[in-house]
């Protein structure tokens, strides 16, 4: 048994209310169970109860055992002084507020509906190897329910990414161009090198970059020099282009006092990467983009469809980096691929636009930004393939993002009662 089941039972009042009484024998009437509290403090706020002859307004706290109150140190936390009822699975101790006054308790375990408990246990006790707990029962769930939950998970995923963008925006002094620059730099790492590229964005401040982005040579010197790639070795010693960039970087680094923030070449990840994903290749693509697109944020914000954004990312790569996988090592390098462009739109453009829309109060921009995902092809990986095999709609990146969020935030941690699908299966034996 998990505590979230008691949260669910209390929220929906799915228990036997016949002769409802506290552990001390006082009659209880639930006038309003309250609403779930997502922040620190009691589990349900703004509840309204009649205990004996007195009507109370306040909070409800829920535990598996009453003694968990002391284990969680609530007796010393003033936030819990507003609790008017302690709802527990088992009442094994009396509990009190910080002033010593006792809190009425309601033991739910004897009042649980057996069929409800059985359906819940069938979900959460599914084998860990099961692709998702409700897989054997999905044929009972209407298609509209699955679609609704996937869409909800998608919006939650986009909102979380937008929250990260807003935090970055705040950190950067509410500068949207700087926010776009830092977000784009990190995203070009495509997970393996996101962290060093994020640090490189700090090592090449946008104010410095703006002064030299019109000069491609100086721009490359700044980026590759601060990334630590302009080093002398057997491959670069006879490469005149790299030696020229190295001299230019030394001048610019001294001019702007950038030496202390430069990365070292060993900080980049190459393990299990195809040459087309090597950090210098991605940095060359970034150099071309930053040179050709002087107003990043405005371009990403005003693009009306995926085609315009795809064209935005097709900026010409500097000649040297079209023919070198790393400094001094020649080879034919492919351009930024469509799958990479799709990921950048998904992970940078959409969250950036949603964050801005929330900031300025434009809900229609949120809707149109999320709709961009429906123009992108579906992603296929070990997680989305499972849901697709079980009959979930999977036609676009919007579906993929929703399914990934469903897996990460609901199915994998077994948060079935927070999911529309799981909640429906627990409530209704036939789920129709």
N, C-alpha and C positions, 0 to 999 in steps of 0.2 A: 504494500500500500504506500502511495506517495501523497504528500501533502496537497499537491495540485488537484487531486481527486476531491478532497474535502472543500477546496476553493470552488471547484465546479459545482459540487452538490449544494453548497450554500448559495452561490450566485443564482442558480436556477431553482433553488428550493426543492430539489429532488430527494426528499426524505419524508418519512412518516411523521406527520404533525399531530397525530392523535395524542391528546393530553400532554402537550408539549410543556416541559418543565425544566427548570435549572437543576443542577446537581443538589442544590439545597432544598428543592421541592417547590419553588415559586413558579407560578404559571407564566408562560412566555407567549406573546403574540407578536409575530413578525409583520410589521406594517410596511417596512421597506428594508431589503437586505443590504442596501448601500451599493457603492460602485467600487470596482477594483482600483487599488492604489498602485500606480506604476513606480512611485518614488519610495524613498525610505519612510518607514513608519508602519502603522497597522495595515493589514491586508485590505480591508474594506472601509471606506469613509462614507459619512453622511447616511448612516443607517438610522432607522427609526423603529424602536421596539417598545412593547409594553411588558414590563416585568412586574408581576404582582399588580398593584394598583397604580404604579408610576409609569409614565411615558418618558422614554429616553431618546435623545438624539446624540449620536456619536459614532465611534468606530467599532469594528469587529476584528478581532485577531484570531487566526486559525492555526492550530498545531496538531500534529499527530497525537501527542500526549500533553496533558496540561503541564507536566514538569518541564517541557521544553521552554516554557516562559522564563524560568530561572536560568536554564542553560544558555539562552540567548541574551541574558542580562536585561530583559525588559523592565524588571523591577526597579532599575536605576535610571531608566531612560524616560524623561518627561514626555516624549512624543507619544508614549503609550498610556499616559494618564487619561486620554480621551476615550479609551476602550470601555464600552458598556456591556460587551458580551464576549466571553472567551469560548469559541467554538472548537471542540477537540474531538479526536477519535476516542481516546480513553481519558477519563477524568481520574488522574492518579495523584493530584495535588491541588490545593487551593492556591490562588495567586492574588497578588495585591499591587496597587499602584504605588508610586513613590511615597505617597503620604500614608501608606499602610491600609487604605480602604480595600476591602475584598471586591473582586470582580466576579459577577455571576458567570457560571459556566454551563455550557450545553454539550453533552456527550452525544456525538452523531452515530458512532459505530452501531449501537443497537437499533438505530432507526434507518439504516441504509436499506434501500430496496434491493433484494437479492439479485433480481434479474439485471438491474443497472450495474451492480458491482461485477457480475459475471461478464457482462459485455465489455466493461472497462478492463478487467484483468486479461481478457482475450487479446486486447490490443497491446497493452504495455508489457505483457509477459511473452510476447512473440519472440522467437529466437533472435539473438543478436545478428545472426547471419541472414535473416530475412531481409529482402530488399526494402520493404517498408511494412510496418506492423499490420496495416489494414489490407495488404495485398489479397488474402483469400476472400475478403468481404467486399471488394470493390465492385463486384457485379451487382450489389444491392444499392449502389450509390448512383443517383441520376447524373447524367452528363453535365447538367447545368451546375450542380454542386461542385464537381471537380473543376470546372472552368472558373467558377467564382473564386474558389480557394487559390487556384493558380494565379489569377489576376491580382488577388489581394497580396499574395506573397511577392509578386513582381513589384507592386507599388511600395511595399515595405522595403524591398531591396534597393529600389531607386532612392527612396527617402533616406536610407542609411548612408548611401553613397553621397547624396546631396548634403547630409549633415557633416560628412568629412570635408566636403568642399567648403561649406560655411565656416568650419573651424579654421581651415587654411586661410580663407578670406579674412577672417578676423585677425589671425596671426600676422598677416601681411598688410595690416593697416587699412583693410577694406578697399584694396586696389584690385579691381577685377582683371586687369591685364596681367598683373603679377600672379594672380590666382590661376589664370589660364596657363601661363608660362610654367609655373611649378607643377601643376597637375599634368600637363602634357609631357614635361620632362620625365616625371616619375613613370607615367604610363608607357613611355617608349621602352622601358626596361622589360616589359612583358613578364612580370613576376620575378624572373631570375635576377634581373639587374635593376629592379625598381628602386631599391634602397640606395645604391650608389648613384643612380641618376638623380634621385631626389636631393642627394647631397651635392651633386654637381650643380644643380640649379641654385643652391646657396653659394657655391664657390664661384659662380659666374653671375653676379647680381644683375637683375634686369636693367638697372640704371646704367651699368657698364655696357651691357649687351646692346642697348638701344643706341649708344654712341658709335658702335662699330658694325651693326648688323648690315649696313649698306655695303660694306667692304667684305666680300666673301673670304678673302685670305685672312684678314684680321679676325673675323668671326670664327673660322676654323682654328686659328692659333689659340684663341681664348678657350674654346670648348675642348679641343684635344690636349692642349697644354694643361689646363686645370684638371682634366681627367687623368693625367699622368701617363698619357700614351706617347708623348714626344721624348722618348728616352733613347740613348745610344746603345745599340746592340749590333749583332752581325747583320741583321736584316735592314736596319735603318742607317748604318754608317755611310753607305754609298748612295743614299736616297736624297737627292738635292731638294726635293719638295718638302720632305719632313724636316730636313735641316733648316730650311728657310722658315717653316712654321715655328720651329724651336726658337730661332733667334727672335722672331716677332713676339712669341709668347713671353720670352724673357723680358723684353722691353715693356710690354703691356702689364705683365705681372708686377714688375717693379713700379710702374707708373700708378697702378691702382692698389698697390699693397695687397696682392692676392696670394702671396707665397704660402702663408700659413693655412689657407683653406684648400689648397690643391690636394687631390686624391693621389694615391699611389697605384701603380699598374696592378699590383697583386690584389687590390680590393675589388676587382671585377671578376665576375663568374663566367667561366667558359665550359664548365663540366656539363656534358650531355647536351650541348647546344650545337645545332647545325651551323655551319659557317655563315649562312645567311642571317643568323640571329646573333652573331658575335657583337659585343658592345661597340667596337669601332664602326661596324656597318650601321648600327642603329644611330650612332652619333653623327655619322655622315648624312643620314637621312634627316636627322634633326637640324643639322647645319643648313641643309638646303631649304628646309621648311622655314626656319627662322629668318633666313635671308630673303626668301621670296614672299613671305607673309608678314609684313610689318605690324599688322593690327590683328593679333590672334583672337582676342576675345570678341571683337566686333564681327569677325568673319564666322566664328563658331556660333555666335548668337543669332545672326540674321539669316543663315542658310535655311532655306525653306524645305529642303528634301535631302534624302541620302545622297543623291547624285551630286549635289553641290558640295556636300561634305567630302565625298570621295575625291572630287576634283581638288578640293583644298589640300588634301593629303598627298596629292600627286606632284608636289613641288619637285623641280629637278634637283637631283643629287649632285654635289660638286664633282667635277670630272675625275679627280684622283680617287674618290671613294666609290666610284662606279667600277673601278678596276683593281681595288685592293680590299682584302678582307680584314687586314690589320696593317699598321704602318710598316712599309717595306716589304709586304708580302702580296704580290700581285695575284689576280684571279678575277674572273668575270663575276660580278656581284649582281644578283637580281634586284629589281626595284621593290619598294614596299608592296607586299602582296595584299590582295583583297581581304583575306581573312584577318590580316593585321589591321587594316583600315577599319574593318567592321568592329574589331575589339576596341579600337580607339574611340569610335563613335559610341559604343556601348558603355565604356568605362570612364570616358572623359567628357564627351560632348553632352550626352544626355544628363548626367548628374550636374554638370556645370550649369546647363540651362535651367534645370529644375531648381537649383540653389538660387540662381539669380531671380527666377520667377517668384519664388517664395519671398525673397528679399524685397522685391518691389511690389509684391501683391498682384501678380498677373496669373491667375489660375488657368487661363486659356493657354498660356505658354507652357505650363506644366503638362497639360493634356497633349499639346502638339509635340512636345519634346519626347514624351514617353511613346507617342505614336510613331516616332522615327524607328523604334525597335521593330515594329511590324513590317517595315520595309527591308529589314535585314534578314538573311537566311538563318535558319535554325542552327544552333551549335550542336555538335554530336560528341558526347563523351560518355564515360562509364556511368554517370549519374542520370543524364537525360535519357540514355538508351533504356534504362530500367523503367522509367515512367512511360516512355513511348510504348514499350512492350506490354505495359499494363493498360493501355488504351487511353492515356492522357493525350490531349491535342498537342501537337508539336510541329508547327508549321513555320514559325518565325523566331527571331531572337527574343521577342517579347515572351513567347512560350518558354524558351530555353532559360531565360533569366528567372521566370516564375518558378519553373521546376527546380532549378538549382537552389533557389531560396526556400522552396518547400522542403527539399532534402535537408539543407543545412540547419534551418531554424525550427523545423517541426518533426520530420520523420526520424532523422538521425538521433536527436536527443529525446525521442519518444514523447514529444509534447502534443500528444493526440487530442487532448481536451481543449487545446487552444486552436485546433484546426477545425474548420467547418466540416470536413469529411469525417474526422474522428468523432467529433461531437455528435454528428448526426447518427453515426453507427451506435454510439453509446445510448443515445436517447431512444432510438427507434429500432426494434428488432429487425424489421424488414427494410428500414432506411428508404422507404418510398412514400 
